[in-house]
Amino acid sequence: MHVLFPTGRQSETALRSALDGTDAFTYSIVPTGEIASFLSPGVLSRLLSADRYDLVVVSGMCTASFAEVEASCGVPVRKGTRHAADMRLCVPLILSGGLSATSPADDLLSDERQRQAADRLSEMERTAEPAFVLRGVMFGGTSRIKVIHEIMDAHRHPALRDAVLAAVTGGADVVDLGFGFDATPDDVRRCFAEVADLDIPLSVDTLDPALIEAALFRCDLIFSLTAATLPLLAAKVEAAGAAAVLIPGDTSLTDTVAAAKKLGLSKILADPLLQPPLSGMIASLAGYLPEFGCPKVLGCVNVVEMVDADSPGMCALLAAAAEECGAAAVLVSAHSDKTRGATREMRRAVEMTALSRGRPYPKDAGVDVLILKEKRRRREPPLVYTTISDAPKASDDLAAYDPCGNFRIGVEDGRIVAVRGGHAISGTNWYDVFSAILAEDGVSLLDHAAYLGKELYKAELALRFGRSFEQDGAF
């Protein structure tokens, strides 16, 4: 197979370096202009008429359609990677015929890595040997670390069922309902009855034996039993088929686990209790290293909630710590604004660590927790120009009132909403909303069009990254 790689003079050296040593097929690298992405159908047609090729791989940055060229010349035209230095990644796709005429190879490779990662996770879980199972969810053994999502003060939550469903959608394996000291057994029964029909493991989080008993009709996991409460509840917990999370109290955790087993509990998780940073976190983390003869749970709430740092990195580090400590589950909450989405982040983090088992570190596993920072910076060719001028400070009238009227832009229920004169236009990306505004002749001034584009895209970013949005405010 002979492959044509039309490229630009700026990227020719990088492309030759990327393909150097490739012997699975023969190829020709032909510069067609300064920039590879500017390749036109006419230029490509002339190249194909001058020599015989079995395949053309153009830059993934090309926006032109080469469908007519392909039809007239009979040679497939496919998109490679966006950047010439990455073109070697295309070799397997070239050999398998997996390149696309419309999607850059980077996207195909990313999709394939994610698909393979999902398949591996599914297979790992299917073949795992757990310590015990709750409603089809495996805990301990060789199964993946499970994510437990905590809902604090469940008895005061205005939309508890929606919150539980949202937690599951966000990646929770178990939803934990927490109850403060003001809760009553009736509150607990009401809350669990509200979600009893959902086929997911539920846990109760309280030290009050009366509240624990009230939850046992539907509860699958109990947070938290001590040596003092075990004699009161062990038989009832076991009869309900539930698992118990044991914590240290006046008695050591090792002795508490031994006592629980003597009382007949068969499903046990040990929680040595992780302390907040600067309040004994490292010393308490060391308490997770011993084997207690049962799976362990790492309660991450004290760390994620108690540090003013972005939660994705915190979750990734804690998931790795849980894996090293042999924890079967992690407990996380999204109680504050700064930890919104932490359950989804933790789910990705534990999947990343599961895929990294047997490897020296959780890197290049097919799943990551990168959100704002890039794994690899893009390598754009340098800009070419002969003159440059500084843009003067813009007039304060840049976003002047438009004769067509002005829009109030906001974010509601995962959508961008632009309102004018009582009429709202809604969409999930800025260009759809802006196009609808144009279709309704909703803007007449160029500076106002630029302003709308800026604010609508800022609203889209707010949706994408789970941030608040304020029109005319900083992102």
N, C-alpha and C positions, 0 to 999 in steps of 0.2 A: 504494500500500500504506500502510495506517494501522497504526502500531505503538503498543502500550501499554507503557510503562515504569513499573510500580508500584515505588515506592521508599519510603524512610524520610525523616522530616523532617531527620535528621542528615546525610543524603547528597544531599538534593534539590538544593542549590546546586551541588555538585560535578557531579552528573549533568547539570544544565542547561548548565553550562559545557562539559562534555565533548561534548555533542551540538549545541551552538550552531553554526549555519552548515550543518548537515546538510540537504541538499535532495534527497537521493535517494529519500526517502519522507517522509510526514507522520507525526507522532508526538504522543503525549500523555504527559506526566509527571504521575503522580498519587501523592501521598504517602498511605500507608496506615497509618502508625503511626510510632513513633519510630525504629525500626530496620528497614531493608529486608529483612534476612534472616529476620525474624519473620513474614513474609507467610504467611497461612494459606489453604488451598483455599477455605474459605467466603468470606473477604473477596474473593478473586480472582473467585469466581463472581458476587458482587454487582456488581463492577466491570464484568464482561463483559455482564451483563444490562442495564446502564445505557447502554451505547453500543456501536457496531459497530467491531470491530477485526479486522485480518487476522492479527495476530501479537502475542504477549505475550513480552516479554523481562524476566525476573525477575533479581534479583541472583544472581550465581554463588555467594553464600554461603548461599542458601536450601537447607534440608535437607528440606523437605516435598515430597511427591510431588503433582504436579498432573495426573497421568494421568487421574483421574476428571473433573476440570474440563475438560480438553481433550476427552475423549470426549463429555461432555454438552453442551458449548458449541460444539464443532466448530472451536475456534480453537487453533492450535498454541501451546504454552507452552514456551519455550526458556530456557536459562540464559545470562546475559551474563557479564561479567567479575566477579570477586570484589569489585572496588572500583569505585565509581561514576566516579571520575576517569578510569578506563581504558576506559569504555564506548564511546568512539568507535572503539576497535579492533574492535568488533563489527560496524561498518557493512558491511565487505566480506562478512562471514559472513551477515549479515541478507539482503543482496542475493542471495547465492549459495544461500541455504537451508542453510548449513553449520553452524548452531548445533545444539547437542545438548540433549535434554531432561534429561540426567543429568550431563553433564560441563561444568564452568565453561568459558567461552570462552577463559580464559587458557590452560588445558591444551590446548585445540584449536589455539590460535595457536602455542603452544610446539611442539607436535607437528608442525604444518605447517612452521614455520621449520626444524626439524631435518630433516624430510623433504626440503624444498627444498635445504638445505645438502648433504645426502647425495647428492641427484641431481646437483647442480652439481659436487661433487667427483668423482663417477663419470664425468660427461661430460668434465670437464677432463682426467682421466687417460686416458680413451678416445681423446681427440683430441690428446694430447700427442705431441711429437716429441722422444724421448730421445737422449742421447749413446750409450747402450748399454743392453742388457737382460740381466738374469740371471734365469733360470728364470721368465720372464714378468714380472719386476719391473723397471720402467723407472728409469733413473738419469740425472739431468742433463737438459739441454735445457729444455723447458717442463713437464716432469713435476713432480709434488709432491715436496717434500723427503722422503726415505725415513728411517725410524727403524731404527737398528741397535741391538739389545739385546745388551749384553755380559754373558756369564757368566764370571766370573773363576775361575781354577783349575778348569777343567772336569774335569780328570782326577781331582780329589778330590771332585767333587760326588756326593752319595749317590743322587740321583734325576735324572740329567742329562736323560733323555728327557722326564720330566714338566716339568722346568724349561724346556726348549725349547718344548714345547707351550703352557705357561702364558705364555711370552713372546709367542708368536704370538697367543694369545687376547687378550693385553693390548695388542695393536696393533703389535707389531714387524713390520717388513717383512723384516728379515734378523736372524738370530741369530748372534752372534759368540762363538766358543769361545776363551777365553783360557787360555794355558798358562804356568806359571811356570818358573823355571830348573831345578826338580827334575823336570820332565816328561821322558819319553822318547818316541822315535818310536812305540813300541808303545802308550804311553798315548794318543797322538794318534790312531793308527789305531783303537784300541778305541772312543774317544769318537765319532769320526765314523761308525764302523760302526753304533753304537747308534742313530743318528738318520738314517742314510743313506737310508732309505726315505721320509722326510718330504719332500714336494714344496715345499720352501721354500729360499731362498738361505741358505747357511751360510758363515761366514767363520772364518778362523783368526787368532789374535792372538798373535804371537810374533816375536822377532827372530832366532831360531835357524833357519838354513837347513834343517837336518836335520828339524826339526819341521814346517816348511812343506812340505817334500817329502812327508812322511808323510801330510799332509792332502789332497794334490792329487787323490786318487782320488775325493773327494766335495766338496771345497771350492770355493766359487764366488767368494770374495773374500779377499784376502790382506792382513792387517795385520801388519807394516808392512815395506816394502822400502826400502833405502837405496842410495846410489850404490855402496857396498861389496858389497852382496848381489845387486844387479841382474845382474851378469855370471854369477853362479852359478845364478840362478833364472829369469831372464826367459823363456828359451825353453821351459822346463818349464811355467811359469805360462800362457803363451800356448797351448801345446799342450793344456793341460787346459781351455781356454776360460774361465779364471778372470780376474777383474779384480784389479788391484793397487792398494793404497793406498801412496803414496810419502810418505816423511817426510824432512826435511832431516837431514843429518849433517855430515860434514866438507865436503860439497859443498852448495851452495845448492839449494833446492827447485826453482828454475827450471832449473838445470843437470841436476838429477836427472830431472826430467820429460823434458827433451830427450834425455838418455841412454837413458831407458826406451823412447822412441819409436824411437831408432836401433836398439835391440836387438829391435824388432819387437812390443813390447807395444801392443795396440790398445785395451784397456779399462783406463783409468787414473783414479784419484782422487788428488788432491793434499791432503795434510794438513799445514798449516803448524805444527800443534801449539799448542793453546790452553793457556795457563798458568793456575794457580789465582789467585783474587783476592788482591791484595796481594803477589803474586809475579810480576808482569809480565803480568797478564791483558790490560790495555788495549793495551800494546805488541804483544803476540802477536796480539790480535784484528785489529790493523791489518795484520798479515801475511796476512790472508785477502782483503784488497781487491784485490791484483793479479790479473790473469788469467794462468793458467799454461798455457792451451791445452788444458785438460781440466777436468772437474767437480771440485769440492772437497768435503771432508768436514769437518765441525766436531765435534771430539771434546769432548763436554760433561761427561764424567765428572769431570775435574779441578775443574770449577766446582760442579756439583750436589752432589758428594760432599764437597767441601772447605769448604762453608759451612753453618753451623748455622742454616739458614733453611728454611722449608717449600718443598718441591720444585715445587709447581704454578706458582708465580710465577717461579721460576728457569727452569723449562722454557719458559714463555711468552716470557720475555725472550730466552732463547737461541735459540728458534725464530725470533723476529723478527730477531735478529742474523744468523742463518744465511740467512734470506731476503734481507736487505740485502746480505750478502756474496756472494750467488750460490751458496751451498753446495747440493750435490745430496743430501747425507745428513748426519744427525747421529748420533753415537754416545752412548748413554746406558746407565747401569747401575742396577740396584736392589739393589746389594750390601749396603747397610746398612739397618737398621730404618727410619731416617728417610727413606730414598728408596724405600721399598716403593711400588709403583704409579707410579713415575716414567716408565716406558715408556708406560703408558696416558696419562699426563698429557702427555708429549711428543708422542704421536700426535695428541691433540686440539689441542695447540698448533700443530703444523705444518699441520694441516687449517685451523685458524683463519687462519693467515698465508696459506695458499693461497687461501682464499676472499676474503681482503682484498687480493689483487693488483689494482693499479689504483686502490686507495682510499688515503686519506692515513694510515690507522692501522687496526690489527686490532681493530675494535669493531663490535658489532651485526652480526656476520658470519653468525650462525646457529649457530656453534659457539663455546664459551668454555671456559676452564679455571677457572672459579669453582667453589669447593667449599664453603667455609665462609662467605665474605662474600657479601652480596647485591648484585646489580646495581642493583636499585631496592628501597628499603625499602617495606614494605606500609603502606598508609595506612588504618588502622582508625579508625572513628568513636570519639569519646571515650566513656568509660564514664560512665553516669549513675547517681548514688546521692545519698542525702541524709545518711547517716551513715557513719562509718568508724571502725574500731577496729583497733589494732595486735595482731597475733597474738603471744601470749606465747611465750617459749621453750618448745619442746616437751619433754616428759618423755623421759628416756633410755630409757623402756620402750616407745617408739613402735613399735619392731620386736620386740615381745615374742614369746616362744615361743608358737606356735599349737598348740592341742591336736591339730590334724590333722597336726602335724609341720612341720619346716622344710626348705626347699629349698637346695641348693647350685647356684648358677647359674654357667654358664661359656659360653665361645664355642669351638666346634670346627668346623673344616671349613666355614666360612661359615654356620653355623647357631647359634641360641641353644639351649642345653641346660639344662634344669632337672631336677635329680636329687633324689629322696627315697626312702629305704629301698630302694635298688638299682633303682628304676624311674626311667627318664628320659623326659622329654617334650621334643621337639625341634621347632623351627620357624624360619622366617626373619624373622618380625616378632613384636614383643612381645605384641601382642593375641591372636594365634593361640595362643601358648604359655599366656598367662594364661587364655584361654577354656577351653583344655583342662584346666588346673588346676581351674577352677571346675566343669567338667563332671564331674570326678572327686571333687567335694566336697573339694578339696585345701586349702581355706582357710576359716576360720570367724570370724576376727577382722578387723574393718574396718581397724585400724591395720596388721595384717600384710598385708592385701590392698593397701593403699597402698604399703607397703614393696616388695612383689613387683612392683607396677606400675612403681615407680621403678627397681628394679634390672634388670628385664627390658627396659625402654626404654633404659636406659643400655647394656645389652648390644647392642641393635639399633643404637644410634648407633656403638658400637665397630665393628660389622660394616660399617656404611655408610661410615665414614670411615677404615677400615683401621687402627684403633687397638687397643691391648691392652685387656683388660677385667679388672678386679679387683672382686669382690663387696665391697661396703661401702667401696670406695676411691673417690677422686675421679676424675671422667672427664677 
